Amino acid sequence: MKHFRYSFLFSIICLGVAAYWGYTHGGMSAAVTAFGIAFILAIMEISLSFDNAVVNASVLKNWNAFWQTLFLTVGIVIAVFGMRLLFPLVIVTQAADLGMMEVWNLAINNPKAFSTHLINHHAEVAAFGGVFLLLVFLNFLLDEEKELHWLGHVEEKLSSFGRIGSVPVLIALGVVVTSVGLVEPAKQFVVLMAGVWGIITYVGVDFISGMLEKEETTNVNIGNVVKSGGIGGFLYLEVLDASFSFDGVIGAFAITNDVVIIMLGLAIGAMFVRSMTVYLVRQGTLEEFVYLEHGAHYAIGVLALIMFASMTYHIPEIFTGLVGVAFILASLWSSIKHKRQFLTA
């Protein structure tokens, strides 16, 4: 439990602030409601992001102490305040052509109008985040250097396509172009551009990693990032966290329009994701349960497709969360079986 003590303390503070915020806007009943909504949002964020913690840990376990500490300190500030508060404000700032302070006042004083602006741009957000997550999954799946294959011969055959480095980008471009047909004509260009920028961001982070890595690690692909940590790997994990948070932030507005309650609830979830990451790294969980990383990446792949589908169809957040949990549990069970077979061999 020592890995989660700060998360529990942070949760108590955030839930207390949420209750106080509700109390100042409607008395005791509003305080109870605000407390409950913040709690629900926290649970939702945790359930949606467990696979994020697994992928974070798979990268972070190879980093030195400096970069691990930086990610778990500066990174959490970016995750909480950057993605859970600043990101929605930036979207509405661009959409409504208003200043940041005007948008903040809109969020506080007219949350319904604020959420309408944000939800109207869900398709672009989904295209950017979805294609980034899709590339994370594809680069894991199509990795010819991967020795362990959860799906046996099928996955081994697919990984052989990793010899052609452009295949993941080609598939991602195809998905983006296809997804344009899911939105009305007026939004097709912006959705296409958002998807292209998602690909550019992924490739750009990969490029930065390659430029700044030591000479002996310059051929490490973005699935492994860097062996000792570095700015490229740090950027990769931050953009990955951002991509995960996109759906959670947008989905939160289906529960409440109060941007303060949303930030507090999702911040609790983000803190627990960091704690889970630390726990997985410190306990060596990925070495013990060898297919856990596979399950997390498959969950990411499904989440990416769900984000694209959500441009047209409403997909309940509980379904998205349960899909991720199902893959994690299945990979955990496979890992336990693999471990037993190894011990009895």
C-alpha positions as a printed Julia matrix, in Angstrom:
345×3 Matrix{Float64}:
   0.0     0.0     0.0
   2.99    2.32    0.43
   2.99    3.03   -3.32
  -0.59    4.35   -3.08
  -0.47    6.4     0.13
   0.05    9.71   -1.67
  -2.76    8.86   -4.08
  -5.17    8.21   -1.21
  -4.12   11.46    0.47
  -4.49   13.34   -2.81
  -7.92   11.75   -3.31
  -9.13   12.85    0.13
  -8.01   16.42   -0.59
  -9.63   16.49   -4.05
 -12.9    14.98   -2.82
 -12.93   17.49    0.04
 -12.4    20.36   -2.39
 -15.16   18.96   -4.63
 -17.57   18.82   -1.68
 -16.66   22.37   -0.66
 -17.1    23.58   -4.24
 -20.55   22.0    -4.35
 -21.46   23.44   -0.95
 -20.6    26.98   -2.04
 -22.86   26.59   -5.07
 -25.9    24.92   -3.52
 -25.54   23.91    0.09
 -25.2    20.46    1.62
 -27.12   18.56   -1.07
 -24.93   20.05   -3.79
 -21.84   19.15   -1.72
 -22.92   15.49   -1.55
 -23.67   15.49   -5.29
 -20.3    17.05   -6.17
 -18.5    14.55   -3.92
 -20.29   11.63   -5.59
 -19.66   12.83   -9.15
 -15.96   13.43   -8.46
 -15.72    9.93   -6.99
 -17.47    8.37  -10.02
 -15.19   10.25  -12.42
 -12.13    9.05  -10.5
 -13.26    5.41  -10.75
 -14.02    5.85  -14.44
 -10.59    7.32  -15.13
  -8.82    4.53  -13.24
 -10.76    1.8   -15.06
 -10.03    3.4   -18.43
  -6.35    3.91  -17.74
  -5.03    0.7   -16.17
  -3.61   -0.34  -19.53
  -1.96    3.08  -19.67
  -0.18    2.29  -16.39
   1.04   -1.06  -17.77
   2.48    0.56  -20.89
   4.03    3.34  -18.81
   5.67    0.72  -16.61
   6.99   -1.24  -19.6
   8.87    1.89  -20.67
   9.7     3.31  -17.26
  11.29    0.12  -15.9
  14.3     0.64  -18.18
  14.88    4.27  -17.2
  17.39    5.59  -14.72
  16.29    7.11  -11.4
  16.43   10.72  -12.64
  14.0    10.22  -15.53
  11.71    8.0   -13.46
  11.47   10.72  -10.8
  10.93   13.42  -13.42
   8.07   11.49  -15.02
   6.44   10.77  -11.67
   6.68   14.39  -10.46
   6.69   16.85  -13.36
   4.7    14.34  -15.38
   1.85   14.23  -12.88
   1.61   18.03  -12.88
   1.31   17.98  -16.68
  -1.23   15.15  -16.52
  -3.44   16.79  -13.89
  -3.32   20.47  -14.8
  -2.24   20.27  -18.42
  -4.53   17.57  -19.78
  -7.42   17.6   -17.29
  -7.79   21.38  -17.04
  -5.79   23.28  -19.68
  -6.56   20.97  -22.61
 -10.37   21.48  -22.58
  -9.85   25.22  -22.2
  -7.49   25.32  -25.2
  -9.98   23.43  -27.38
 -12.8    25.84  -26.56
 -10.43   28.83  -26.96
  -9.7    27.75  -30.53
 -13.28   26.74  -31.3
 -14.99   29.85  -29.95
 -12.21   32.29  -30.89
 -12.06   33.62  -27.32
  -9.25   34.46  -24.93
  -8.18   31.97  -22.26
  -9.64   34.02  -19.38
 -12.9    34.45  -21.26
 -13.11   30.69  -21.73
 -12.34   30.1   -18.05
 -15.13   32.49  -17.07
 -17.42   30.67  -19.52
 -16.5    27.32  -17.92
 -17.26   28.62  -14.44
 -20.31   30.78  -15.13
 -21.89   29.0   -18.12
 -20.69   25.38  -18.04
 -23.43   24.19  -20.41
 -22.21   26.48  -23.21
 -18.62   25.47  -22.46
 -19.38   21.75  -22.68
 -21.32   22.28  -25.91
 -18.28   23.91  -27.53
 -16.06   21.07  -26.32
 -18.32   18.2   -27.37
 -18.81   19.76  -30.81
 -15.1    19.14  -31.42
 -15.06   15.56  -30.19
 -14.4    14.16  -33.68
 -11.1    16.04  -34.14
  -9.95   15.1   -30.66
 -10.85   11.45  -31.26
  -8.97   11.41  -34.58
  -5.77   12.79  -33.03
  -5.82   10.63  -29.91
  -7.12    7.55  -31.71
  -4.41    7.49  -34.36
  -1.66    8.03  -31.79
  -2.92    5.09  -29.72
  -3.31    3.02  -32.87
   0.35    3.6   -33.73
   1.37    2.59  -30.21
  -0.49   -0.69  -30.69
   0.75   -1.31  -34.25
   4.38   -0.71  -33.38
   4.07   -3.23  -30.57
   2.23   -5.78  -32.7
   4.47   -5.41  -35.77
   7.77   -5.73  -33.93
   9.91   -8.45  -35.47
  12.28   -8.36  -32.48
   9.51   -9.38  -30.07
  10.3   -12.9   -28.84
   7.18  -13.65  -26.82
   3.85  -13.89  -28.65
   0.56  -13.99  -26.73
  -1.47  -15.18  -29.74
   1.1   -17.72  -30.82
   1.78  -18.26  -34.52
  -0.71  -15.6   -35.65
   1.0   -12.86  -33.67
   4.42  -14.16  -34.68
   3.44  -13.96  -38.35
   2.12  -10.43  -37.92
   5.27   -9.32  -36.15
   7.3   -10.29  -39.21
   5.79   -7.32  -41.04
   7.86   -5.16  -38.72
  10.73   -5.59  -41.18
   8.99   -2.9   -43.23
   9.13    0.19  -41.02
   6.46    2.12  -42.9
   3.68   -0.44  -42.41
   2.26    0.99  -39.13
   2.14    4.52  -40.56
   0.54    3.23  -43.77
  -2.18    1.41  -41.81
  -2.74    4.45  -39.59
  -3.14    6.72  -42.62
  -5.63    4.28  -44.09
  -7.68    4.29  -40.88
  -7.64    8.11  -40.72
  -8.76    8.46  -44.35
 -11.51    5.88  -43.82
 -12.69    7.56  -40.62
 -13.32   10.82  -42.48
 -16.43    9.19  -43.92
 -17.86    8.85  -40.4
 -18.4    12.6   -39.99
 -20.47   15.17  -41.86
 -18.81   16.9   -44.86
 -18.28   20.16  -42.96
 -15.98   18.39  -40.47
 -14.16   16.03  -42.8
 -11.17   18.27  -43.48
 -10.53   19.14  -39.84
 -10.84   15.48  -38.83
  -8.39   14.5   -41.57
  -5.92   17.16  -40.43
  -6.29   16.11  -36.79
  -5.5    12.52  -37.73
  -2.5    13.56  -39.81
  -1.21   15.69  -36.92
  -1.6    12.67  -34.64
   0.66   10.68  -36.97
   3.12   13.58  -37.26
   3.25   13.85  -33.46
   3.99   10.15  -33.07
   6.67   10.14  -35.76
   8.06   13.43  -34.42
   8.49   12.0   -30.91
  10.15    8.96  -32.46
  12.49   11.27  -34.36
  13.36   13.23  -31.22
  14.06    9.98  -29.38
  16.4     8.87  -32.14
  18.21   12.2   -32.24
  18.8    12.4   -28.51
  19.54    8.78  -27.66
  23.06    7.54  -27.12
  24.72    6.1   -30.18
  24.31    2.51  -29.06
  20.54    2.92  -28.61
  19.64    4.89  -31.7
  17.96    1.91  -33.32
  15.47    1.38  -30.49
  11.94    1.88  -31.81
   9.35    3.96  -30.03
   7.73    0.91  -28.5
  10.79    0.53  -26.29
  11.68    4.23  -26.38
  15.02    4.54  -24.6
  17.03    2.3   -22.32
  18.05    4.87  -19.74
  15.37    7.52  -20.16
  15.48   10.78  -22.06
  13.48   13.72  -23.34
  12.16   11.7   -26.28
  10.82    8.97  -24.02
   9.4    11.55  -21.6
   7.55   13.26  -24.45
   6.28    9.89  -25.69
   4.74    9.0   -22.33
   3.21   12.46  -21.91
   1.56   12.34  -25.34
   0.44    8.77  -24.62
  -1.16    9.93  -21.38
  -2.78   12.82  -23.25
  -4.24   10.43  -25.81
  -5.71    8.29  -23.05
  -7.14   11.32  -21.28
  -8.9    12.71  -24.39
 -11.74   10.22  -24.19
 -12.04   10.55  -20.42
 -12.26   14.35  -20.53
 -14.89   14.36  -23.27
 -16.81   11.53  -21.62
 -16.82   13.33  -18.28
 -18.99   16.07  -19.74
 -21.71   13.47  -20.27
 -21.85   13.19  -16.46
 -21.43   16.83  -15.42
 -20.76   20.22  -17.0
 -18.79   21.49  -14.01
 -15.19   21.81  -15.2
 -13.86   22.06  -11.63
 -15.48   18.77  -10.57
 -14.27   17.14  -13.78
 -10.69   18.27  -13.15
 -10.77   17.06   -9.53
 -12.27   13.67  -10.37
  -9.98   12.96  -13.31
  -6.97   14.23  -11.36
  -7.57   11.52   -8.76
  -7.6     8.94  -11.55
  -4.39   10.35  -13.04
  -2.67   10.16   -9.65
  -3.66    6.52   -9.19
  -2.37    5.7   -12.69
   1.02    7.09  -11.63
   0.91    5.05   -8.43
   0.02    1.9   -10.37
   2.93    2.62  -12.7
   5.33    2.89   -9.74
   3.93   -0.29   -8.21
   4.36   -2.27  -11.43
   7.94   -1.03  -11.84
   9.03   -1.55   -8.23
   7.42   -4.99   -7.9
   8.74   -6.27  -11.22
   5.19   -7.25  -12.17
   5.81   -7.21  -15.92
   8.67   -9.68  -15.56
   6.5   -11.97  -13.46
   3.39  -11.74  -15.64
   4.91  -11.79  -19.1
   1.73  -11.31  -21.16
   0.45   -8.31  -19.19
   2.14   -5.88  -21.57
   0.52   -7.7   -24.5
  -2.94   -7.39  -22.97
  -2.42   -3.68  -22.33
  -1.39   -3.02  -25.93
  -4.34   -4.97  -27.33
  -6.61   -2.93  -25.06
  -4.98    0.21  -26.46
  -5.65   -1.0   -30.0
  -9.33   -1.56  -29.23
  -9.54    1.82  -27.47
  -8.12    3.49  -30.59
 -10.83    1.91  -32.76
 -13.49    2.88  -30.21
 -12.3     6.49  -30.37
 -12.68    6.49  -34.15
 -16.13    4.86  -33.92
 -17.2     7.44  -31.32
 -17.09   10.11  -34.04
 -20.5     8.81  -35.11
 -21.73    6.42  -32.44
 -22.15    6.93  -28.71
 -20.12    4.28  -26.93
 -20.64    4.15  -23.14
 -17.5     4.75  -21.08
 -18.3     1.67  -19.0
 -18.01   -0.48  -22.15
 -14.62    1.03  -22.97
 -13.42    0.44  -19.43
 -14.68   -3.15  -19.34
 -12.95   -3.99  -22.64
  -9.63   -2.8   -21.22
 -10.15   -4.74  -18.0
 -11.08   -7.88  -19.98
  -7.83   -7.8   -21.96
  -5.79   -7.19  -18.8
  -7.46  -10.09  -16.97
  -7.07  -12.41  -19.97
  -3.38  -11.58  -20.31
  -2.92  -12.0   -16.56
  -4.48  -15.47  -16.7
  -2.27  -16.4   -19.67
   0.76  -15.16  -17.74
  -0.11  -17.32  -14.74
  -0.52  -20.38  -16.98
   2.79  -19.6   -18.69
   4.51  -19.28  -15.32
   3.11  -22.64  -14.14
   4.23  -24.36  -17.34
   7.71  -22.86  -16.97
   8.0   -24.05  -13.35
   6.85  -27.6   -14.17
   9.02  -27.91  -17.29
